[in-house]
Structures are given as C-alpha cells and as structure tokens.
Amino acid sequence: MTTSYHLLAGPGVSRDSITDAGLSELYRHPDPGDRAWVRTNFVSTLDGAAQGPDGRSGSINTASDRKVFALQRAHADVILIGAGTARAEHYRAVDLEPWQRELRSRLGLAPYPTLAIISRSRDLPDDLARPAAGEQGGPVILIAPHATGEARPTPDHVELIELDDHDLVPCKELITALADRGLRRVLCEGGPHLSRQLHAAGLVDEICLTLSPLVIGGHASRTTAGALLEPEPYELAHCIAADDQALLLRYLRGHRAHS
C-alpha cells in the first residue's frame, strides 16, 4: 500500500499529495559549505515516548516515518549514533535500497553514508562493519576516548578515531573531526543523551521529528535526556500529514532559519 503525504505548513503548501520527488526535496540535507550541518531525527508517540514497549523506536514508527527515515539516510554523509542506541537497535554498516543509491548518485554523494558510533567502552559487536542485509555497506567509524590501558580491540574494517575527553562526548571536536573527513551532512539518529550533548554544545541545526499516533504510557525515554538545558528556540520549516495518521515535522534552529 502506497502512503500519501500532504503538506500542512511549509514551502508551496497545497492540498495535493506530495510526490516522491517533492518529499525528497523537502528532506534534502542543506549544503553545509565548509562546516558540518547537524540534523537529528527521532520518532515520538503522542505522549512523548521515544521507544516502544520493547525499548526500540521501531515499534512505534509508521510506514511514513520509515520512508522519511530512509530519505534522510540517502541525503546524509554520515549517520551519528551513540553506542547504547546502536546496541539496542542492532545497528550495522549502512546498506541502501537501489532508489537510495540512485538518489545519492544524482546528488554526487558517496555510494553509502558512513556510520559513526560513539562508545566509551568500545563494547560493540564484532560484525558491526557488515550490513545486516545485502552484500555491501558503508564505512564504519568508532569514536572513543584515548585508551588509558588495555582496550577492547576494534572490530575488523572499522576506523578508530580517538578523542581526549573521557567523561563527556567532546561534541565540537567530534563534529570537526567528521567535517575534516568531508562528512559534513551529519544525521544523528540518537540516542537521547547524545542528543542532549549536541544541543548543549549548540550544534543542532535542525530537528526532524515524526509524531506517531500512539499513546503507550510507561517510562520510556524522551528524544533528549539528561540535565536541564537552556531553552533553545526552533522554527517550523514544514509539517506533513501522512495518511497513516503520523505528522512529520522539521524544525530549524532560530538563526539557521534565516541564514
């Protein structure tokens, strides 16, 4: 069954369904120039849960969310993820569908996005660099503090970037390290503690959020977790209603919306 989308707010508002090309254009990752542009992407229930009863986001998303998730990956240079979320969601090297690879080719991007995982413990599966399906997958980078003693070996075919801070993610150093490798279109898929640290460092240029039409209660994590942040304003770039009852939202950080 094909999902249809209708733009409620944003450029070119119309009652007509959005074409696949139009949807792709709405989620095209902005050209970051000589710096990184950081986009976060989450799904949340109506009552604010970022995870389903199984502790994974996949149990609360919708068909429309999965399509937009795939589009954002197709537009990204690098997918940034915390180790806890990588373990919970069973992350592997990024494989893509043919339509995603064709889109990347038209945009002049590398065949696959890089997967960058932040881990203090380096406790990640040995098969991390192999895709869960398909024969190919993108490069994988492990970002970890400099080892002070004997460290767990890095999985084969995984590049290691060692940073200085052992307590918190040195976000500015991290994003700079990615940008220096040409990985400037950054898509952060979680988790909530990494999201908080990126916000605290003032690095989140835009937020993509799917509002899933579910209420689940419980004690699930929010999209951003940790100590209270100074309130930071974002401006609505678009709001899309999908026929599976999800709302697809994109917000730009205040000063970015006018740049």
Disulfide bonds with the S-S distance in Angstrom:
none
